[in-house]
């Protein structure tokens, strides 16, 4: 029985090797008769925009970003004020807790815990609101940018307009393909109108 299994394995191995050789030998032989493939000499009309430079100098984006930062600072100061106010109440409670009855302490502690929970809920709501505003700002920025580039590309006829930024998948780009300044001027002019 063991010999039969060994013989079958050897036969299968020989058959697989034969098929393997036949398969690759047929491809090598057929390539000699095939027509040579012509290589394309046109690269395409490709340009790029430096995304970092664009965002640093696009006035519309800077205005939106400034408003968002001001709002974030305002919300942080409101939350800090409310947090300090709660801390003050806790400190006062700790100073007077020894003179209170057990029911007064329980009632006061319950009130402080509820205030703390409300403060955390407000913080979470404000952070969620801020994140939504940032997402909306990003969407608005992309709409403006893609709308402008679509119109711009109709006039120029590029095949690709790539976004380049430090640390991206594009490791090197020829400076002669950089249209950032031209796009930036057009975007700033369009957002002023």
N, C-alpha and C positions, 0 to 999 in steps of 0.2 A: 504494500500500500504506500509506504514511504517512497519507494522507488518510482511509482507511478506519478505521484505528486511532483517529485523532482523532475522527471522527464517532461511533464506538462509545463512546468515553469520554464524550463530551458527552451522548449519549442515556442512558447509565448514570447520569451525574450528575443529569440531569433526573428520571429515574425514582426515584432515591434521595431527592431533595428532595421529590418529590410524595408518596412513601410516608411520609416524615418528617412532613410537614404534615398528612396525613390521619390519621396515628396520634395526634398530639397534639390535633388539632381534635376528634376523636371523644371523647377523654377529657374535654376541657373541656365539650363539649355534654352528655355523659352525667352530669356531676356536678351540672348544674342540676336534673335530674329525680330525683336520688338523695335519699333521706331524710337529714336532718341527723343526724350522729352525736352522741349525748349524751355529754358529758364527765363523767368520774367525779369526784365531789366528795369521795370518801373517799380519804384518803391511806394509810391502813393504820395499824396499831398498831406503830410502830417505836420502839425504844429502843436505847441503846448502852452499852457498858462501856468505860471508859478502860483499855486494856491496860497502859500504863506504870504507872498508879497501882495497878492490880490486882497486878502482879508485885512492885512495891515493897513492898506491904503484905500479901501473902498469905503467912501464916506457914509453911505447908507448903512453898511454893516457896523461901522464904528458908532453911529448914532444909536442904532438898536442895542448894541452891546453896552453902551454907556447907560442907556435907560434901564437895562436889565441889572447892571451892577448897582446903580443907585437904588433900585427897588430892593435888591438883595441886601444892601447895607441897611436900608430902612427897616426891613423885616427883622434883620439880625438885632438891631438896636431895640426894637419893640420887644422881641423875645427876651433879650438880655435884661431889659427893664422889668418885665413881668417876672422873670426868674429871680432877680434881686429882691423884688417885692415879696415874693413867696419865701425866700430865704429869711428875710427880716421877720415875717410872721412866724416862721418856725423857730427862730432865735428867741423871739418874745415868748412863744409858748414854752420853750425849754426853761426860760428864766422863771416863769410863773407856774409851771406844772406842779411844783411841790405844794403850792397853796390851793390847788384845785381838788375837787372831789373826783372820785373815780369816774362818775358819769360825765362830769364836765370835761375831763381829760379825753375820754372816749369820744365825746361829741366833737371836741376841738381837733383831735387827731383825724377823725373821719372827714371833717371839713378840709383839713390840710391835704389829705390824700386825694380828695376829689379835686381840689384846686391844682394839685400837681398833675393829675391825670388830664384835666382840661388843658393845662399848659402844654403837655406832650401832644395832645390831639391838635391843638392850634399849630404847634410847630410842624407836625406832620402834614397838616392841610396846607400850610404856607409853603412848605418845601415842595409839595406836590404841585401847587399852583405855579410856583417858580419854574419847576421842571417843565410844565406844560407850556408856559410862556417861552421858555428857551427852545422847546421843540417847534412851536409856532414860528418863532423868529428864524430858525434854521430852514423851515419849509418855505417861508417867504423869501429868504435869501436865495434858496435853490431855484425857486420860480423865476425870480428876477434874473439870475445868472443864466439859467437855461433858456429863458425867453430871449435875452440879449444875444447869447451865443447862437441861437437858431437863426435870428435875423442876420447877425454878423456873418454866419457861415453861408447864407444864401447869396450874399454879395461876393464873398471870397472863394467859395467852392472848395473848401478843404474836405479831405476824406475822413480825417480824424482830428479832433481837438482834444488833446490829453491834458489831464491835470497832473502837475508835477509838484511834489513837496518833499522836503528832506525826510528821509526814512521811508519813502514809498517804494513801490516795486521798480520804479525807473531809477537806475543808479547813476546814469549820466545822460545828459541831453545837450545837443549842439545849441549854443546860444543863438545861432541864426534862425532857429525854429521857434524862439521865444516870442510870443505875441502879447505878453502880460501887460506891457505899458499901453499898447494900443487898446486892448480890451478894457483896461482900467480907466483910461480916458473916456471911452465910450460909455461905460457903466456909470461913472460919476456924472457925465453930462446928461445921461438919460434920467438919472434919479433926481437931478436938479429941476428937470422940467415937470 
